[in-house]
Amino acid sequence: QVQLVESGGGLVQAGGSLRLSCAASRTSFYFGAMDWYRQAPGRQREWVASLSTGGNTNYADSVKGRFSISRGAARNTVYLQMNSLKPEDTAVYYCHTIDTVPTYWGQGTQVTVSS
């Protein structure tokens, strides 16, 4: 069993940047394939970005060119660098393991972008 803990959310003005982190509760847990999701009020959770075990990345069209997913050198932290933030990026952001059984979700971190 492992817990994922997101951090780095907050309030930022449009055009600003935030860097979200997702860390495992056990330092011996190494992230393989991971992704980030987000959920805005009144909307379904949506996929944002993914990172394969080999380092390949994919992004939702809405964040392509602005967000970047990466893995820490120790492979037990995953990041989401968010630049040029827009009010429509306001949501709770969740990290998620792809290739574990079971998969794990973090508790979420709130990102609020003011206009």
DSSP file (Angstrom, degrees, kcal/mol; ACC not computed):
  #  RESIDUE AA STRUCTURE BP1 BP2  ACC     N-H-->O    O-->H-N    N-H-->O    O-->H-N    TCO  KAPPA ALPHA  PHI   PSI    X-CA   Y-CA   Z-CA
    1    1 A Q              0   0    0      0, 0.0     2,-0.3     0, 0.0   103,-0.0   0.000 360.0 360.0 360.0 138.9    0.0    0.0    0.0
    2    2 A V        -     0   0    0     23,-0.1     2,-0.4    22,-0.0    22,-0.0  -0.995 360.0-143.1-143.1 147.2    1.3    3.5   -0.8
    3    3 A Q        -     0   0    0     -2,-0.3    22,-2.4   101,-0.1     2,-0.5  -0.897  11.2-144.7-109.7 143.0   -0.2    6.9   -0.6
    4    4 A L  E     -Ab  24 106A   0    101,-0.6   103,-0.7    -2,-0.4     2,-0.5  -0.906  13.1-162.6-105.2 133.4    0.4    9.7   -3.1
    5    5 A V  E     -A   23   0A   0     18,-2.9    18,-2.4    -2,-0.5     2,-0.3  -0.953   2.1-160.9-122.6 115.1    0.7   13.2   -1.8
    6    6 A E  E     +A   22   0A   0     -2,-0.5     2,-0.3    16,-0.2    16,-0.2  -0.642  17.2 164.5 -90.2 151.1    0.3   16.2   -4.1
    7    7 A S  E     +A   21   0A   0     14,-2.0    14,-2.7    -2,-0.3   102,-0.1  -0.955  38.9  71.6-152.6 169.6    1.6   19.6   -3.2
    8    8 A G        +     0   0    0      1,-0.3    11,-0.3    -2,-0.3    14,-0.0   0.356  62.0 131.3 103.1  -5.4    2.4   22.9   -4.9
    9    9 A G        +     0   0    0     12,-0.1     2,-0.3     9,-0.1    -1,-0.3  -0.188  23.2 120.0 -72.2 172.5   -1.2   24.1   -5.6
   10   10 A G  E     -e  111   0B   0    100,-0.8   102,-2.9    99,-0.1     2,-0.5  -0.987  61.2 -48.8 163.4-166.1   -2.3   27.6   -4.8
   11   11 A L  E     +e  112   0B   0     -2,-0.3     2,-0.3   100,-0.2   102,-0.2  -0.873  54.7 165.2-103.0 129.6   -3.7   30.9   -6.0
   12   12 A V  E     -e  113   0B   0    100,-2.6   102,-2.5    -2,-0.5     2,-0.1  -0.984  34.9-111.3-142.8 150.7   -2.0   32.5   -9.0
   13   13 A Q  E >   -e  114   0B   0     -2,-0.3     3,-2.3   100,-0.2    72,-0.2  -0.459  51.3 -81.8 -78.1 155.3   -2.9   35.2  -11.5
   14   14 A A  T 3  S+     0   0    0    100,-2.4    72,-0.2     1,-0.3    -1,-0.1  -0.296 120.3  30.5 -55.3 137.7   -3.5   34.4  -15.1
   15   15 A G  T 3  S+     0   0    0     70,-3.2    69,-0.6     1,-0.3    -1,-0.3   0.264  98.8 115.7  92.5 -10.7   -0.3   34.1  -17.0
   16   16 A G    <   -     0   0    0     -3,-2.3    69,-2.4    69,-0.2     2,-0.3  -0.095  57.5-123.2 -83.0-175.0    1.5   32.8  -13.9
   17   17 A S        -     0   0    0     66,-0.2     2,-0.3    67,-0.2    66,-0.2  -0.937  20.0-178.4-132.7 151.7    3.2   29.5  -13.2
   18   18 A L  E     - C   0  82A   0     64,-2.2    64,-3.3    -2,-0.3     2,-0.5  -0.978  16.1-146.8-142.0 153.3    2.9   26.7  -10.6
   19   19 A R  E     - C   0  81A   0    -11,-0.3     2,-0.3    -2,-0.3    62,-0.2  -0.967  15.4-158.6-123.7 115.1    4.8   23.5  -10.1
   20   20 A L  E     - C   0  80A   0     60,-2.7    60,-2.2    -2,-0.5     2,-0.4  -0.685   5.7-159.4 -90.6 144.7    2.9   20.6   -8.7
   21   21 A S  E     -AC   7  79A   0    -14,-2.7   -14,-2.0    -2,-0.3     2,-0.4  -0.928   8.5-164.5-122.1 149.2    4.6   17.7   -7.0
   22   22 A C  E     -AC   6  78A   0     56,-2.1    56,-2.3    -2,-0.4     2,-0.4  -0.969  15.6-178.7-133.4 116.5    3.4   14.2   -6.3
   23   23 A A  E     -AC   5  77A   0    -18,-2.4   -18,-2.9    -2,-0.4     2,-0.3  -0.890  24.4-123.1-119.7 147.7    5.4   12.1   -3.8
   24   24 A A  E     -A    4   0A   0     52,-1.4   -20,-0.2    -2,-0.4     5,-0.0  -0.615  16.7-131.2 -85.8 147.0    5.0    8.6   -2.6
   25   25 A S  S    S+     0   0    0    -22,-2.4     2,-0.5    -2,-0.3    -1,-0.1   0.746  97.1  58.8 -70.2 -22.6    4.5    7.9    1.1
   26   26 A R  S >  S-     0   0    0    -23,-0.3     3,-1.9     1,-0.1    -2,-0.1  -0.937  73.3-151.3-109.3 125.3    7.2    5.2    0.9
   27   27 A T  T 3  S+     0   0    0     -2,-0.5    -1,-0.1     1,-0.3    -2,-0.1   0.701  97.3  63.3 -66.6 -17.0   10.6    6.3   -0.3
   28   28 A S  T 3  S+     0   0    0      2,-0.1     2,-0.6    -3,-0.0    -1,-0.3   0.503  81.4  98.5 -84.6  -2.5   11.1    2.7   -1.6
   29   29 A F    <   -     0   0    0     -3,-1.9     2,-0.5    47,-0.1    -5,-0.2  -0.755  60.1-161.2 -88.7 123.2    8.2    3.2   -4.1
   30   30 A Y        -     0   0    0     -2,-0.6     2,-0.3    46,-0.1    46,-0.2  -0.899  16.7-124.5-109.2 129.6    9.4    4.1   -7.5
   31   31 A F        +     0   0    0     44,-3.9     3,-0.1    -2,-0.5    46,-0.1  -0.501  30.2 174.0 -73.7 131.8    7.1    5.7  -10.0
   32   32 A G        -     0   0    0      1,-0.4     2,-0.3    -2,-0.3    -1,-0.1   0.360  65.3  -3.3 -97.0-121.0    6.6    3.9  -13.3
   33   33 A A  S    S+     0   0    0     17,-0.0    65,-2.6    21,-0.0    66,-0.8  -0.572  79.3 174.2 -74.1 134.1    4.0    5.3  -15.7
   34   34 A M  E     -GF  51  97B   0     17,-2.3    17,-3.1    -2,-0.3     2,-0.3  -0.921  14.1-169.6-136.2 158.0    2.1    8.2  -14.1
   35   35 A D  E     -GF  50  96B   0     61,-2.4    61,-2.0    -2,-0.3     2,-0.4  -0.978  16.0-133.2-144.7 166.7   -0.5   10.7  -15.1
   36   36 A W  E     -GF  49  95B   0     13,-2.6    12,-2.9    -2,-0.3    13,-1.5  -0.942  21.3-177.5-116.2 139.3   -2.2   13.9  -13.8
   37   37 A Y  E     -GF  47  94B   0     57,-2.9    57,-2.7    -2,-0.4     2,-0.3  -0.823   7.2-157.2-123.5 166.8   -5.9   14.5  -13.9
   38   38 A R  E     -GF  46  93B   0      8,-2.5     8,-3.3    -2,-0.3     2,-0.4  -0.991   4.9-159.6-144.4 155.0   -7.9   17.5  -12.8
   39   39 A Q  E     - F   0  92B   0     53,-2.2    53,-2.3    -2,-0.3     6,-0.2  -0.949   7.2-161.4-138.8 116.2  -11.5   18.2  -11.8
   40   40 A A    >   -     0   0    0      4,-0.4     3,-2.2    -2,-0.4    51,-0.1  -0.588  45.1 -76.4 -89.3 156.8  -13.1   21.6  -11.9
   41   41 A P  T 3  S+     0   0    0      0, 0.0    -1,-0.1     0, 0.0     3,-0.1  -0.275 118.0   6.1 -55.6 130.5  -16.3   22.3   -9.9
   42   42 A G  T 3  S+     0   0    0      1,-0.2     2,-0.3    -3,-0.1    -2,-0.0   0.549 113.6 100.1  76.0   7.2  -19.3   20.7  -11.5
   43   43 A R  S <  S-     0   0    0     -3,-2.2    -1,-0.2     1,-0.0     2,-0.1  -0.838  76.0-100.7-124.5 161.2  -17.3   18.9  -14.1
   44   44 A Q        -     0   0    0     -2,-0.3    -4,-0.4     1,-0.1     2,-0.2  -0.407  48.4 -91.5 -75.0 154.7  -16.0   15.4  -14.6
   45   45 A R        -     0   0    0     -6,-0.2     2,-0.4    -2,-0.1    -6,-0.2  -0.472  50.0-161.1 -63.9 134.4  -12.4   14.5  -13.8
   46   46 A E  E     -G   38   0B   0     -8,-3.3    -8,-2.5    -2,-0.2     2,-0.2  -0.937  19.4-110.9-126.4 146.7  -10.3   14.9  -17.0
   47   47 A W  E     +G   37   0B   0     -2,-0.4   -10,-0.3   -10,-0.2     3,-0.1  -0.484  32.7 173.9 -72.2 139.9   -7.0   13.6  -18.0
   48   48 A V  E     -     0   0B   0    -12,-2.9    12,-2.7     1,-0.4     2,-0.3   0.760  56.6 -17.8-113.8 -50.7   -4.2   16.3  -18.3
   49   49 A A  E     -GH  36  59B   0    -13,-1.5   -13,-2.6    10,-0.2    -1,-0.4  -0.992  50.9-154.8-160.0 155.0   -0.9   14.6  -19.0
   50   50 A S  E     -GH  35  58B   0      8,-2.3     8,-1.8    -2,-0.3     2,-0.4  -0.974   2.4-159.2-138.7 155.1    0.9   11.2  -18.8
   51   51 A L  E     -GH  34  57B   0    -17,-3.1   -17,-2.3    -2,-0.3     6,-0.2  -0.990  16.6-144.1-134.6 121.4    4.4   10.0  -18.5
   52   52 A S    >   -     0   0    0      4,-3.0     3,-1.5    -2,-0.4   -18,-0.0  -0.321  30.4-105.5 -81.3 168.4    5.5    6.5  -19.6
   53   53 A T  T 3  S+     0   0    0      1,-0.3    -1,-0.1     2,-0.1   -22,-0.0   0.852 123.5  52.1 -59.1 -34.4    8.1    4.4  -17.8
   54   54 A G  T 3  S-     0   0    0      2,-0.1    -1,-0.3     1,-0.0   -21,-0.0   0.492 125.3-100.8 -83.4  -2.9   10.4    5.2  -20.7
   55   55 A G  S <  S+     0   0    0     -3,-1.5     2,-0.2     1,-0.3    -2,-0.1   0.470  71.0 145.4 100.8   2.0    9.9    8.9  -20.4
   56   56 A N        -     0   0    0     -5,-0.0    -4,-3.0     1,-0.0     2,-0.3  -0.515  32.4-155.0 -73.3 143.1    7.4    9.5  -23.2
   57   57 A T  E     -H   51   0B   0     -6,-0.2     2,-0.3    -2,-0.2    -6,-0.2  -0.883  14.9-174.4-121.7 150.8    4.9   12.3  -22.5
   58   58 A N  E     -H   50   0B   0     -8,-1.8    -8,-2.3    -2,-0.3     2,-0.3  -0.989   8.2-165.0-140.2 148.8    1.4   13.0  -23.7
   59   59 A Y  E     -H   49   0B   0     -2,-0.3   -10,-0.2   -10,-0.2     2,-0.1  -0.965  26.8-107.8-136.0 148.5   -0.8   16.0  -23.1
   60   60 A A    >>  -     0   0    0    -12,-2.7     3,-1.7    -2,-0.3     4,-1.3  -0.447  38.3-116.5 -65.5 148.4   -4.4   17.1  -23.4
   61   61 A D  T 34 S+     0   0    0      1,-0.3     3,-0.2     2,-0.2    -1,-0.1   0.838 112.8  63.6 -57.3 -32.8   -4.8   19.6  -26.2
   62   62 A S  T 34 S+     0   0    0      1,-0.2    -1,-0.3     3,-0.0   -14,-0.0   0.699 115.5  28.2 -68.5 -18.6   -6.0   22.2  -23.7
   63   63 A V  T X> S+     0   0    0     -3,-1.7     3,-2.4   -15,-0.2     4,-2.1   0.448  85.4 129.2-120.1  -4.0   -2.6   22.2  -21.9
   64   64 A K  T 3< S+     0   0    0     -4,-1.3     4,-0.1     1,-0.3   -15,-0.0  -0.287  80.0  16.0 -59.0 132.5   -0.2   21.2  -24.7
   65   65 A G  T 34 S+     0   0    0      2,-0.4    -1,-0.3     1,-0.1     3,-0.1   0.261 125.6  59.5  88.0 -12.3    2.7   23.7  -24.9
   66   66 A R  T <4 S+     0   0    0     -3,-2.4    17,-2.1     1,-0.1     2,-0.3   0.695  97.4  54.1-115.6 -32.9    2.0   25.1  -21.5
   67   67 A F  E  <  -D   82   0A   0     -4,-2.1    -2,-0.4    15,-0.2     2,-0.4  -0.762  59.0-167.7-107.7 151.6    2.3   22.1  -19.1
   68   68 A S  E     -D   81   0A   0     13,-2.3    13,-3.1    -2,-0.3     2,-0.4  -0.981   6.3-156.3-141.6 127.1    5.1   19.7  -18.7
   69   69 A I  E     +D   80   0A   0     -2,-0.4     2,-0.3    11,-0.2    11,-0.2  -0.828  24.4 161.0-101.9 139.7    5.2   16.4  -16.8
   70   70 A S  E     -D   79   0A   0      9,-1.8     9,-3.0    -2,-0.4     2,-0.4  -0.960  31.7-125.4-152.0 167.6    8.4   15.0  -15.5
   71   71 A R  E     -D   78   0A   0     -2,-0.3     7,-0.2     7,-0.2    -2,-0.0  -0.930  29.4-113.8-119.4 141.2    9.9   12.5  -13.0
   72   72 A G    >   -     0   0    0      5,-3.2     3,-1.8    -2,-0.4     5,-0.2  -0.277  31.2-108.6 -68.8 160.7   12.4   13.2  -10.3
   73   73 A A  T 3  S+     0   0    0      1,-0.3    -1,-0.1     2,-0.1    -2,-0.0   0.824 121.0  53.8 -61.2 -32.4   15.9   11.7  -10.5
   74   74 A A  T 3  S-     0   0    0      1,-0.1    -1,-0.3     3,-0.0    -2,-0.1   0.493 105.6-132.1 -81.0  -3.1   15.1    9.4   -7.6
   75   75 A R  S <  S+     0   0    0     -3,-1.8   -44,-3.9     2,-0.2    -2,-0.1   0.641  85.1  96.8  62.1  17.2   11.9    8.2   -9.5
   76   76 A N  S    S+     0   0    0    -46,-0.2   -52,-1.4     1,-0.1     2,-0.3   0.179  75.8  58.7-119.1  19.1    9.7    8.7   -6.4
   77   77 A T  E     -C   23   0A   0    -54,-0.2    -5,-3.2    -5,-0.2     2,-0.4  -0.995  60.9-165.1-141.3 140.8    8.4   12.1   -7.3
   78   78 A V  E     -CD  22  71A   0    -56,-2.3   -56,-2.1    -2,-0.3     2,-0.3  -0.971  11.7-157.5-124.8 143.0    6.5   13.3  -10.3
   79   79 A Y  E     -CD  21  70A   0     -9,-3.0    -9,-1.8    -2,-0.4     2,-0.4  -0.831  15.1-159.8-120.2 154.7    6.0   16.9  -11.3
   80   80 A L  E     -CD  20  69A   0    -60,-2.2   -60,-2.7    -2,-0.3     2,-0.6  -0.897  13.5-160.9-131.3 105.2    3.6   19.0  -13.3
   81   81 A Q  E     -CD  19  68A   0    -13,-3.1   -13,-2.3    -2,-0.4     2,-0.6  -0.757   9.8-166.4 -85.4 123.9    5.1   22.3  -14.4
   82   82 A M  E     +CD  18  67A   0    -64,-3.3   -64,-2.2    -2,-0.6     2,-0.3  -0.949  10.5 174.1-119.8 115.8    2.2   24.6  -15.4
   83   83 A N        +     0   0    0    -17,-2.1   -66,-0.2    -2,-0.6   -67,-0.2  -0.742  59.5  23.1-115.4 164.4    3.0   27.8  -17.3
   84   84 A S  S    S-     0   0    0    -69,-0.6    -1,-0.2    -2,-0.3   -67,-0.2   0.903  85.0-159.2  49.0  49.0    0.8   30.5  -18.8
   85   85 A L        -     0   0    0    -69,-2.4   -70,-3.2    -3,-0.2   -69,-0.2  -0.248   8.3-158.7 -65.4 145.9   -2.0   29.5  -16.6
   86   86 A K    >   -     0   0    0    -72,-0.2     3,-2.3   -71,-0.1     4,-0.2  -0.844  31.8-110.2-120.6 156.4   -5.5   30.4  -17.5
   87   87 A P  G >  S+     0   0    0      0, 0.0     3,-1.8     0, 0.0    26,-0.4   0.842 117.5  63.3 -55.5 -32.1   -8.7   30.8  -15.4
   88   88 A E  G 3  S+     0   0    0      1,-0.3   -48,-0.0    24,-0.1    -3,-0.0   0.549  88.5  69.7 -72.6  -4.9  -10.0   27.7  -17.0
   89   89 A D  G <  S+     0   0    0     -3,-2.3    -1,-0.3    24,-0.0     2,-0.2   0.514  70.2 121.8 -84.0  -5.7   -7.1   25.7  -15.5
   90   90 A T    <   +     0   0    0     -3,-1.8     2,-0.3    -4,-0.2    22,-0.2  -0.409  40.9 105.7 -61.1 123.9   -8.7   26.2  -12.1
   91   91 A A  E    S- I   0 111B   0     20,-1.9    20,-2.8    -2,-0.2     2,-0.5  -0.969  75.9 -81.5-178.2 171.0   -9.4   22.7  -10.6
   92   92 A V  E     -FI  39 110B   0    -53,-2.3   -53,-2.2    -2,-0.3     2,-0.4  -0.884  48.0-146.3 -91.0 129.1   -8.2   20.2   -8.1
   93   93 A Y  E     -FI  38 109B   0     16,-2.8    16,-1.9    -2,-0.5     2,-0.4  -0.830  15.6-170.7-104.7 134.9   -5.3   18.3   -9.6
   94   94 A Y  E     -F   37   0B   0    -57,-2.7   -57,-2.9    -2,-0.4     2,-0.3  -0.957  14.1-145.3-125.6 138.8   -4.6   14.6   -8.9
   95   95 A C  E     -F   36   0B   0     -2,-0.4    11,-2.0   -59,-0.2     2,-0.3  -0.730  22.3-172.7 -97.2 158.8   -1.7   12.4   -9.7
   96   96 A H  E     -FJ  35 105B   0    -61,-2.0   -61,-2.4    -2,-0.3     2,-0.3  -0.994  23.6-126.1-154.5 135.0   -2.3    8.8  -10.5
   97   97 A T  E     -F   34   0B   0      7,-2.1   -63,-0.2    -2,-0.3     7,-0.1  -0.677  19.2-170.8 -84.2 142.3   -0.3    5.6  -11.1
   98   98 A I  S    S+     0   0    0    -65,-2.6   -64,-0.2    -2,-0.3    -1,-0.1   0.836  76.8  38.1 -98.1 -42.1   -1.0    3.9  -14.4
   99   99 A D  S    S+     0   0    0    -66,-0.8     2,-0.3     2,-0.0    -1,-0.1   0.045  90.4  98.9-111.9  27.1    0.9    0.6  -14.2
  100  100 A T  S    S-     0   0    0    -67,-0.1    -3,-0.0     4,-0.1     0, 0.0  -0.784  74.8-108.7-105.4 158.0    0.4   -0.5  -10.5
  101  101 A V  S    S+     0   0    0     -2,-0.3     2,-0.2     1,-0.1    -2,-0.0  -0.951 111.4  21.5-126.4 110.6   -2.2   -3.0   -9.3
  102  102 A P  S    S-     0   0    0      0, 0.0     2,-0.2     0, 0.0    -1,-0.1   0.627 101.7-130.2 -73.5 171.0   -4.2   -1.5   -7.8
  103  103 A T        -     0   0    0     -2,-0.2     2,-0.3    -5,-0.1    -5,-0.1  -0.538  22.6-139.1 -80.4 157.7   -3.7    2.0   -9.2
  104  104 A Y        -     0   0    0     -2,-0.2    -7,-2.1    -7,-0.1     2,-0.4  -0.904  12.2-161.1-122.4 147.8   -3.3    4.8   -6.7
  105  105 A W  B     -J   96   0B   0     -2,-0.3  -101,-0.6    -9,-0.2    -9,-0.2  -0.942  16.7-130.5-121.5 146.3   -4.7    8.3   -6.6
  106  106 A G  B     -b    4   0A   0    -11,-2.0  -101,-0.2    -2,-0.4     3,-0.1  -0.317  29.8-107.9 -81.6 177.8   -3.5   11.3   -4.5
  107  107 A Q        -     0   0    0   -103,-0.7  -102,-0.1     1,-0.2   -13,-0.1   0.602  62.2-114.7 -85.1 -11.9   -5.8   13.4   -2.4
  108  108 A G        -     0   0    0    -13,-0.1     2,-0.4     1,-0.1   -14,-0.2   0.109  16.5-125.1  96.8 150.6   -5.5   16.3   -4.8
  109  109 A T  E     - I   0  93B   0    -16,-1.9   -16,-2.8  -102,-0.1     2,-0.3  -1.000  25.7-121.4-134.4 134.6   -4.2   19.8   -4.7
  110  110 A Q  E     - I   0  92B   0     -2,-0.4  -100,-0.8   -18,-0.2     2,-0.5  -0.569  23.4-171.6 -81.7 131.5   -6.2   22.9   -5.5
  111  111 A V  E     -eI  10  91B   0    -20,-2.8   -20,-1.9    -2,-0.3     2,-0.5  -0.992   4.4-176.5-119.7 124.1   -5.1   25.3   -8.2
  112  112 A T  E     -e   11   0B   0   -102,-2.9  -100,-2.6    -2,-0.5     2,-0.6  -0.984   6.1-166.7-124.7 124.0   -7.0   28.5   -8.6
  113  113 A V  E     -e   12   0B   0     -2,-0.5     2,-0.3   -26,-0.4  -100,-0.2  -0.943  10.2-153.3-113.7 118.7   -6.2   31.0  -11.4
  114  114 A S  E      e   13   0B   0   -102,-2.5  -100,-2.4    -2,-0.6    -2,-0.0  -0.642 360.0 360.0 -92.6 148.4   -7.6   34.4  -11.1
  115  115 A S              0   0    0     -2,-0.3    -1,-0.1  -102,-0.2  -102,-0.1   0.442 360.0 360.0 -88.9 360.0   -8.3   36.6  -14.2
